[in-house]
Amino acid sequence: MLKGKHIILGITGSIAAYKCAVLARALVKEGAEVKVVMTEMAKQFITTLTMATLTKNPILVDFYNPENGDWNSHVSLGLWADLYVIAPCTANTIGKMVNGVADNLLLTTYLSAKCKVAVAPAMDLDMYKHPSTQENLETLKRRGVYIIEPESGELASGLEGKGRMEEPEKIAQIIDSLLTDGSPLKEKRILITAGPTREAIDPVRYITNHSSGKMAYSIAKEAASRGAKVTVVSGPVNIKLSYPNIEVIDVESAQQMFKKTSEHTSESDVIVLCAAVADFTVVNKETQKVKRGKENYSLELTPTQDIAAWVGKNKPEGCVTVGFALETNNEKQNAQEKLARKNLDMIVLNSMQDAGAGFGYNTNKVTMFFKNGQPKEYGLKMKQDVAKDILDNIENLM
C-alpha cells in the first residue's frame, strides 16, 4: 500500500523507542522507503545499527558527519519526504516543535518539512495531562500536525493511565490512511451516537443505564484512522477524546441526542447508532429535589423518540446505517427483527449472557446481521479490534 512512498521516522528519547523497530519493519514491508532521524537521547533506547539494518538506510543524528564533514541536509530531507512521523515524541520535543526550537537535526527537519507531519506522543500520564502538554498538542493540531493519540495502560513508571505510545501496527495503519486513498471511508462523513442518555427526575436524580461509550469511541477512532471525518453525538461518558478528524458533540437526554443526530443525518455517508438511548423519559420533571416521604413515589414515563427508526426513514440515499442490539433473551431473533423494523443495513448484536461482553468491559463478543447477506459471528475481542471488524463490514457494504 505504501510502495514508492518516502517516510522520515523521527525517534526521540523515550522508552517507547523500542517499538520503532517494529514500526520501521512494517513500513518497509508495505513498500515505503524509510529514513530515520534520531536524537542523541534516542540512541540510549534503541541502537542506530538496529534501525539501519531494518531500513537499509544510514541513520541520521548529527548535522554533519564528523569523520568526513558530509552535511546531513534537513532541507533536502524535508523536500524528499511524503510524511514525517515522529514516534515516539516526548513532551520535550513537542514543546520545542511548538516554539520553533531547532537544536537538533530532528527539529530542524521538522521546521523544514514540506510534507505531512504526524507525531505519536509517549510519556508518563502526569506529563501527558499537564496543561502545557495539552496546549502544545492543540497548537500543533491547529498547525496541521496529525496527533496519533496515545493509549491508556501500564506505563514505564509503573503507573496506569494515558501516555503509552500507540502500537506500531496501528501507527502503520494510520500512516497508510494519511498517504493513500486506501479505505473507502477516506473523506467520508460518519455520524456515531455514543454512551448513555440521562432522563431527569428532578435537578439531582435521573434515569440512565450502564453504557460506558467504549465501543462507540473505539469505532470513532478506527474510522478516523481510515481517513473518515467523524462526528460523535455522545451522552455522558468518562472518555476524553482529542483525535484528528473527530468532532464530539456532548448531550444528556434522549431528546438532545435525537436533535443533534437529526441535524447531521442528511450530510452523513455512514451512521452508526451505538448509543444506549433511554426508551422512556419522565413526563413531569420536578423543578426541586424530591424529598423522602412516607408514601410511595411514582413516576409516569413516556416513550422517547426512536432515533434509529427515524434515521431508517430519513437517511439520505446511499447512506449505510448500522444499529446495535444488546439483548438478554431471544438475542438473534430480536436483533433480526430490529434490523428489519428500523430499516438498517446492518446490526451488531451482543448478549448480556456472554462473559466479557456488554456494558463497561474493554472486550466484546458480537454477531453481525445484515439486510442482505449471512450473519457473521465473532469471538471475544478487545473493543478496538471489534471496531475494526465492524468497519471492515461497513466498507464491504459501501
Order of alpha helices (4+ residues) and beta strands (2+ residues): beta-alpha-beta-alpha-alpha-beta-alpha-alpha-beta-alpha-alpha-beta-beta-beta-alpha-beta-beta-beta-alpha-beta-beta-alpha-beta-beta-beta-alpha-beta-alpha-beta-beta-beta-beta-beta-alpha
